[in-house]
Amino acid sequence: MTSTEGAPQGVITAPLLRGQKALVTGANSGIGKATAVALGRAGADVVVNYVAGREDAEKVVEEITAFGVRAVAHEADVSDEQQVVAMVDRMVKEFGTIDVLVANAGLQRDAPITEMTLAQWQKVLDVNLTGQFLCAREAAKEFLRRGVVPEVSRAAGKIICMSSVHQIIPWSGHVNYAASKGGVQMMMATLAQELAPKRIRVNAVAPGAIKTPINRSAWETPEAEQDLMRLIPYKRVGDPEDIAHAVVGLASDLMDYVVGTTLYVDGGMTLFPGFATGG
C-alpha cells in the first residue's frame, strides 16, 4: 500500500491493480475519463478508447502515464465488430493481454416515443448494448486463452459493464436509452453466470445523476441542480470520480467474490425518494 499523506480526500492511491492491463471504452471524457485515470492511479496500464476527440484522448493518456504506467489511445467505434476485434488484438499485442474491461461507451438520442426515429432507437442500442456485447466477447476470449495468473489477480479477468439507474427506473422520453440499460443488466447477469466457472467476474456499475457532458443541462445551473435534488436523497449530484472509485474496487481482488452484481452509485436515487413521505 502506498502512503496517502498529502493525497486529495477520497482519491484511491493504493496500487490495487499493479501489473494489470485495462481497456476503458469511451474514455476521453466524463465517467470514462475519470475511470481510466483512476485505473492508472491504481497501477494498471490502460487503453483509452474513443470514437471522436483524439486530442482529449491523448490528454487522458498523458495524465495516466504520469503515474508511471503505460497508456495508449485507440480510436474505435464499439458498435463496429471489426473495429472492436482490431482494438483488442492491438491491446494484446502491445500490452501482452487484457485483465480488465470497462465497457463504458454510451450515448443518448432522446425523443418522445411518437417522434423517435428508427435511426435514434437503433443507434442507442447499437452503442450502449451491442457495443458492450462485442467488447465483452473479445475480452472473454483472451481471458479464457490466458487463464488465471495468480501473481496478477485471483480472477482470469474482470468485465465491468456501465449501466444506469434506468435499468430499473423507467424514463419517459428516453425509451431507447432505458431499454439499452435494461438490456445491459440482463446481459451482464447472463455473462456472469456463464463465465464465473472459468474464474471470470462480470459485474456492472449503475450511476445515478453524475456531472458529465451527456447530462449537462440537468445540473449546470443552480436552479437545475436544485430541482435534481428532489430525486437524490443524499442531496448532491455525483462526480465522475464517484463512479471511477467504484470501478477500481470491483476490478480489484478486494471484490473477488462479487459476481453478477450491479453496484448502484446514485446517492440513493433508486430509493424512490418520492415515497419518503408516503407517496
Long-range contacts (C-beta under 8 A, 24 or more apart in sequence): 10-241, 10-245, 11-41, 11-241, 12-38, 12-41, 12-42, 12-245, 12-248, 13-41, 14-42, 15-42, 15-43, 16-42, 16-43, 16-248, 16-249, 16-251, 16-252, 16-253, 16-254, 17-42, 17-43, 17-44, 17-99, 17-100, 17-248, 17-251, 17-252, 18-42, 18-43, 18-44, 19-43, 19-44, 19-151, 19-152, 20-44, 20-45, 20-99, 20-100, 20-152, 20-153, 20-251, 21-45, 21-46, 21-47, 21-91, 21-95, 21-96, 21-97, 21-98, 21-99, 21-100, 22-46, 22-47, 22-98, 22-99, 22-100, 22-101, 22-102, 22-251, 23-47, 23-49, 23-87, 23-88, 23-91, 23-98, 23-100, 23-101, 23-102, 23-135, 23-139, 24-48, 24-49, 24-102, 24-104, 25-49, 25-78, 25-102, 25-103, 25-104, 25-105, 25-131, 25-135, 26-50, 26-51, 26-78, 26-104, 26-105, 26-106, 27-57, 27-60, 27-102, 27-104, 28-53, 28-56, 28-57, 28-60, 28-73, 29-53, 29-56, 29-212, 29-213, 30-210, 30-212, 30-213, 30-214, 30-240, 31-104, 31-162, 31-207, 31-210, 31-212, 31-240, 31-243, 31-244, 32-102, 32-104, 32-105, 33-60, 33-240, 34-239, 34-240, 34-241, 34-243, 34-244, 35-102, 35-104, 35-240, 35-243, 35-244, 35-247, 35-248, 36-60, 36-64, 36-71, 36-102, 37-63, 37-64, 37-244, 38-241, 38-244, 38-245, 38-247, 38-248, 39-64, 39-100, 39-102, 39-244, 39-247, 39-248, 39-251, 40-64, 40-65, 40-67, 40-69, 40-71, 41-67, 42-248, 42-251, 42-252, 43-67, 43-69, 44-69, 44-99, 44-100, 44-251, 45-69, 45-70, 45-71, 45-95, 46-70, 46-71, 47-71, 47-72, 47-73, 47-74, 47-87, 47-91, 47-95, 48-72, 48-73, 48-74, 49-73, 49-74, 49-75, 49-76, 49-78, 49-87, 49-105, 50-74, 50-75, 51-75, 51-76, 51-77, 51-78, 51-105, 70-95, 77-127, 77-131, 78-103, 78-105, 78-127, 78-131, 78-132, 78-134, 78-135, 79-126, 79-127, 79-130, 79-131, 79-134, 81-134, 84-131, 84-134, 84-135, 84-138, 85-138, 87-138, 88-135, 88-138, 88-139, 88-141, 88-142, 92-142, 97-142, 97-146, 98-139, 98-142, 98-143, 98-157, 99-152, 99-153, 99-157, 99-158, 100-157, 100-158, 100-160, 100-251, 101-135, 101-136, 101-139, 101-157, 101-158, 101-159, 101-160, 102-160, 102-162, 102-247, 102-251, 103-131, 103-132, 103-135, 103-136, 103-159, 103-160, 103-161, 103-162, 104-162, 105-131, 105-132, 106-131, 106-162, 106-180, 106-214, 107-214, 108-174, 108-177, 108-214, 109-176, 109-177, 110-173, 110-174, 110-177, 111-173, 112-172, 112-173, 113-175, 116-175, 116-176, 120-176, 121-175, 121-176, 124-176, 124-177, 124-180, 125-176, 125-179, 125-180, 125-183, 128-177, 128-180, 128-181, 128-183, 128-184, 129-180, 129-183, 129-184, 129-187, 132-161, 132-162, 132-184, 132-187, 133-187, 136-161, 136-187, 136-191, 136-202, 140-191, 140-195, 140-200, 143-195, 143-198, 143-200, 144-198, 144-200, 147-199, 148-199, 153-253, 154-199, 154-253, 154-256, 155-199, 155-200, 155-201, 155-253, 155-256, 156-198, 156-199, 156-200, 157-200, 157-201, 158-200, 158-201, 158-202, 158-203, 158-250, 158-251, 159-188, 159-191, 159-195, 159-200, 159-201, 159-202, 159-203, 160-202, 160-203, 160-204, 160-205, 160-247, 160-250, 160-251, 161-187, 161-188, 161-202, 161-203, 161-204, 161-205, 162-204, 162-205, 162-207, 162-243, 163-188, 163-204, 163-205, 163-206, 163-262, 164-206, 164-207, 165-206, 165-207, 165-208, 165-264, 165-266, 165-269, 165-270, 167-204, 167-206, 167-262, 168-270, 169-269, 169-270, 181-206, 185-262, 188-260, 188-262, 189-260, 192-259, 192-260, 193-260, 196-259, 196-260, 201-250, 201-255, 201-256, 201-258, 201-259, 202-259, 202-260, 203-250, 203-255, 203-258, 203-259, 203-260, 203-261, 203-262, 203-263, 204-261, 204-262, 204-263, 205-243, 205-246, 205-247, 205-250, 205-262, 205-263, 205-265, 206-262, 206-263, 206-264, 206-265, 206-266, 206-270, 207-238, 207-242, 207-243, 207-265, 207-266, 208-232, 208-238, 208-264, 208-265, 208-266, 208-267, 208-269, 208-270, 209-237, 209-238, 209-266, 209-267, 209-269, 210-237, 210-238, 210-239, 210-240, 210-242, 210-243, 211-237, 211-238, 211-239, 211-240, 212-240, 230-273, 230-274, 231-269, 231-273, 232-266, 232-267, 232-268, 232-269, 232-273, 233-267, 233-268, 233-269, 233-271, 233-273, 233-276, 234-267, 234-268, 235-267, 236-267, 237-267, 238-265, 238-266, 238-267
